[in-house]
Amino acid sequence: MATNSVQIGAPAPAFQLTALGSKRTISLEHCRNTALLLVFHDQNSVADVQAMQEAVRMRYPDASRLLTPSVVNMSAVPVFLRSVAEQVMQSAYAKAADAMPPGLDVADYVVILLDWDGAVSKRYNARKISNAPLLTLIDGAGIVRGVHQGGDLTTAALTMLEGVVPLAD
């Protein structure tokens, strides 16, 4: 499903978020020459998203060529509950980090971006993601190469990545 605010072949909307756990800055500028497969989702689709990310990582294991950050819109969380929400998300990060195979840098493979004000989610038109996660593929030059919402995430992601991200050597 194409969106109104994100057009395939056009520059991706600028954003900058801090990764949970690693505190690494993720933005188009910081990720120049690295493709980004942004995954907008919530807790209802974690299992489907994890399965997709594992399949993508098997085919594209080099994090210098592709990052697959999860973008979580936290704007509905009241300010007084944000510290609790962040602790819950830190727990999810730790669980995912514990499941990582040895020898891999967790900061490259478990990238959770908390969109506290919802601005990035809005810019990327991430709506109704509880029913259907949104994938947005951005190449290393910052150009949108694919957008998909709902359905088979794994097939959609692998199809979008073909020809955009080089396979492992």
C-alpha positions in Angstrom: 0.0 0.0 0.0 1.6 3.3 -1.1 1.2 6.3 1.2 0.6 10.0 0.4 3.5 11.3 2.4 6.1 8.8 1.3 6.6 8.4 -2.4 8.7 5.6 -4.0 11.6 7.1 -5.9 11.5 10.3 -3.8 13.8 11.4 -1.0 12.7 9.9 2.3 11.4 12.3 5.0 14.2 13.3 7.4 14.1 11.9 10.9 16.4 11.3 13.8 15.7 8.9 16.7 17.8 7.4 19.4 18.0 3.6 19.5 17.0 2.0 22.8 19.8 0.2 24.5 22.7 1.3 22.4 21.7 5.0 22.5 22.9 5.2 18.9 21.5 7.9 16.7 19.6 6.6 13.7 18.9 9.1 10.9 19.2 9.4 7.2 22.4 11.3 7.6 23.9 8.9 10.2 23.0 5.9 8.0 24.3 7.3 4.7 25.4 4.3 2.5 23.4 1.9 4.6 19.9 0.9 3.5 17.2 1.2 6.2 14.1 -1.0 6.3 12.0 0.9 8.8 9.4 -1.3 10.5 6.5 0.6 12.0 4.6 -1.7 14.4 3.3 -2.2 17.9 3.1 -5.1 20.3 0.3 -6.9 18.4 2.7 -7.8 15.5 6.0 -8.5 17.3 6.1 -12.2 16.3 5.4 -11.4 12.6 8.0 -8.6 12.6 10.6 -10.8 14.4 10.1 -13.6 11.8 10.5 -11.1 9.0 13.6 -9.6 10.5 15.2 -13.1 11.0 14.5 -14.0 7.4 15.9 -10.7 6.1 19.0 -11.2 8.3 19.6 -14.6 6.9 19.8 -13.2 3.4 21.3 -9.8 4.3 23.5 -10.4 7.3 25.8 -7.4 6.9 24.5 -4.6 9.1 26.8 -2.1 7.3 24.6 -2.7 4.2 21.2 -2.9 5.9 19.6 -2.0 9.2 16.0 -3.0 10.1 15.0 -0.7 12.9 11.6 -1.1 14.6 9.9 2.3 15.0 7.4 2.4 17.9 5.0 5.3 18.1 4.9 6.1 21.9 2.9 9.3 21.6 -0.2 7.8 23.2 1.8 7.1 26.4 1.0 9.8 29.0 4.1 11.8 30.1 3.8 10.5 33.7 4.0 6.8 32.5 6.9 7.3 30.0 9.5 6.0 32.4 7.5 2.8 33.0 6.9 2.4 29.3 10.6 2.8 28.6 11.4 0.2 31.2 9.0 -2.2 29.5 10.7 -1.5 26.2 14.1 -1.9 27.8 13.0 -5.3 28.9 11.9 -6.2 25.4 15.3 -5.0 24.1 17.2 -7.1 26.7 15.1 -10.2 25.7 15.9 -9.7 22.0 19.6 -9.1 22.8 19.8 -12.3 24.8 18.4 -14.2 21.8 21.2 -12.9 19.5 23.7 -15.4 18.2 27.2 -15.0 19.7 29.6 -12.8 17.8 27.1 -10.3 16.5 26.8 -6.7 17.8 23.4 -6.3 19.4 23.5 -2.6 18.5 23.4 -3.5 14.8 20.7 -6.2 15.0 18.3 -5.1 17.7 17.4 -1.5 16.8 14.3 -0.2 18.6 13.5 3.4 18.0 11.0 5.0 20.4 9.0 7.8 18.6 7.9 9.6 21.7 6.0 12.4 20.0 4.8 10.4 17.0 6.4 12.8 14.5 8.3 10.2 12.6 5.4 7.8 12.5 3.2 10.6 11.2 5.8 11.7 8.6 5.9 8.2 7.3 2.1 7.8 7.4 2.3 4.9 9.8 -1.4 4.4 10.5 -3.4 1.4 11.7 -0.2 -0.5 12.4 -1.8 -2.6 15.1 -3.6 -4.4 12.2 -0.9 -4.1 9.6 2.8 -3.2 10.2 4.3 -0.7 7.7 7.6 -1.4 6.0 9.5 1.5 4.3 12.7 0.7 2.5 15.2 3.6 2.1 18.4 3.1 0.1 21.8 4.3 1.2 21.3 7.6 -0.6 18.1 8.4 1.3 15.6 7.5 -1.5 12.5 5.5 -0.8 12.6 2.2 -2.7 9.6 0.4 -1.3 6.6 0.7 0.9 4.4 -2.1 2.1 1.7 -2.4 4.7 0.0 -5.6 6.0 0.1 -9.1 4.5 3.1 -11.3 4.3 5.9 -9.1 5.8 8.7 -11.6 5.0 7.8 -11.9 1.3 7.2 -8.2 1.0 10.5 -7.3 2.7 12.6 -9.8 0.7 11.0 -8.6 -2.6 11.6 -5.0 -1.8 15.3 -5.6 -0.9 16.1 -7.4 -4.2 18.3 -5.2 -6.3 18.5 -2.5 -3.6 20.7 -4.1 -1.1 23.6 -6.3 -2.3 23.6 -9.9 -1.0 26.3 -11.1 1.3 29.6 -11.9 -0.4 
